[in-house]
Amino acid sequence: MKNTLNRRQFLKLASAMTALAAVPRVVGAATTAPRVVVVGGGFGGATLAKYVRMWGGNVQVTLVDANPNHVSCILSNLVVTGALPMSRITLAFDSLKANHGVTVMQGRAVAIDAAGNTLTVSTSSGNKVLPYDHLVLSPGIDFVPAAGNWSPNLTPHAWQAGPQTTLLKNQLAAMSSNDTFVMTVPKAPYRCPPGPYERACVVADYLKRKGRTGAKVIVLDANASITAEPEAFGHAFNVTHAGVIQYVPNATVLSVDSSTRSIVTSAKTVNNAKVLNYIPNQRAGAIAATLPLNSTGFVAVDPLTYGIASYPNIHVIGDSCAVPSSDGKAVPKSGHMANSEAKICADAIIRSFTGEAPDEDIATSSACFSPITNKTSSWLSTNFIYGDIFDASGNVKGKGMHRVDVGEAAADMVDGDSYQDMFIWADSMFADSYI
Ligand SMILES: Cc1cc2nc3c(=O)[nH]c(=O)nc-3n(C[C@H](O)[C@H](O)[C@H](O)COP(=O)(O)OP(=O)(O)OC[C@H]3O[C@@H](n4cnc5c(N)ncnc54)[C@H](O)[C@@H]3O)c2cc1C
């Protein structure tokens, strides 16, 4: 169903960034403060750390991230085209420390001792062992490389923002007329369903605006068709950017040679592209991948707690987790969804400290705004509530997140208002997760 929630209604709702979790009882000062250790300071981990401290009272929270700050993938396609500076998407952990009392440790989580309730972190001053009462993992994604000779240092994916974003930006800027930019869309499920189509659009728009006559964008999609906002992106490919974007479905990647920027897929082979933006298939971030994985490479969780069967004190949120849903389509992997999941997980952890059962009256939501040109954007929102989930025949198949509302921009709703709203929404996300 389309447009059951319009963009304005959604933005109003999203600016509150609420998950329907009730604020739980605070852990009393008299008790020994329980320890929550969080891996990953992206949208999932940062929100979790903030909200456990804000709602939990006497709880020690340590946030571990490999980097000194987080570079947001949200808006990063606009850094690739030079429309925004890198500083616009660089999010510091300072407010989590100053405003919320989160302890931040820079280092890479390398091992979990689930029996001993400890996490080992590799830091510049050696390994540190952190004891925890609850461990929350939000490490994002890792990549499943294709066969061949793949090096992201030569052919950037830019699907984790930071140096990869700068590399792709520089390669795009070096394109001339008649050059070819080749990119892949990974097999679903992957991070940010509309993201690759958005990238194709902003790259095509950039090439046209910079007068790179005859330059092309070839989109090799491993899926059978456009996986998100097919109407808006179909119109963008066939009308707005007609003659620049060539869309190729069912293109399973068979091999990649980064040194020659060549790619072989089941539908098309391209040799010696000027830019090869190979975005590989994805799986749970490496530290989460030490836990049991489902058939698509992500960690199946209980949507009431984001806990894992047989590991009662370990939770996985954000892109690394897999949440059961009604229609068999995965709950989307987005920063907005990671933010929602973090609040539900935070609430459930605090309830466990105070002896309360997890709240079942919960909802999650996701939003993606996708620029189509340097002045217009489309948008997509999806909302879920907890309850019965159904199989294809409509029979109850268990409990999970039931999709209640999908709103997406029709082709004629791709406009300048949405482009402006994108920044309002993104700034709300950034503030709710990091300030
Ligand atoms: C181009 C693009 C556009 C997007 N646009 C949107 C959008 O419009 N809306 C939206 O909602 N989402 C969007 N997304 C998706 C969004 O960025 C992700 O879904 C979101 O970042 C997931 O959050 P996360 O916490 O799971 O992981 P991440 O945000 O990736 O955070 C993971 C963090 O964990 C750290 N880490 C990983 N492993 C370790 C370890 N072992 N030890 C220590 N630290 C570790 C990393 O350094 C990183 O900081 C977009 C993504 C892309 C690529």
The ligand as an ORCA input file, in Angstrom:
! r2SCAN-3c Opt
* xyz 0 1
  C      24.946      5.569      0.896
  C      24.106      5.245      2.102
  C      22.991      6.016      2.387
  C      22.208      5.718      3.503
  N      21.100      6.482      3.753
  C      20.307      6.188      4.800
  C      19.118      6.932      5.057
  O      18.717      7.835      4.297
  N      18.384      6.618      6.153
  C      18.768      5.633      7.020
  O      18.079      5.424      8.025
  N      19.864      4.874      6.789
  C      20.640      5.123      5.706
  N      21.757      4.358      5.461
  C      21.997      3.140      6.278
  C      22.679      3.421      7.608
  O      23.884      4.120      7.413
  C      22.986      2.100      8.329
  O      21.856      1.278      8.298
  C      23.364      2.373      9.778
  O      24.594      3.064      9.800
  C      23.449      1.103     10.609
  O      23.828      1.404     11.931
  P      24.672      0.351     12.778
  O      24.777      0.921     14.152
  O      24.116     -0.998     12.590
  O      26.102      0.319     12.069
  P      27.119      1.484     11.692
  O      26.439      2.792     11.633
  O      27.898      1.012     10.526
  O      28.113      1.544     12.926
  C      29.003      0.507     13.190
  C      30.135      1.058     14.050
  O      30.776     -0.051     14.654
  C      32.163      0.137     14.617
  N      32.727     -1.215     14.673
  C      32.501     -2.251     13.838
  N      33.135     -3.356     14.276
  C      33.773     -3.002     15.412
  C      34.591     -3.713     16.343
  N      34.878     -5.021     16.194
  N      35.092     -3.047     17.395
  C      34.825     -1.726     17.565
  N      34.055     -1.012     16.730
  C      33.534     -1.640     15.666
  C      32.425      0.916     13.348
  O      33.633      1.657     13.463
  C      31.191      1.810     13.262
  O      31.406      3.077     13.865
  C      22.564      4.641      4.361
  C      23.697      3.865      4.070
  C      24.461      4.160      2.942
  C      25.668      3.310      2.651
*
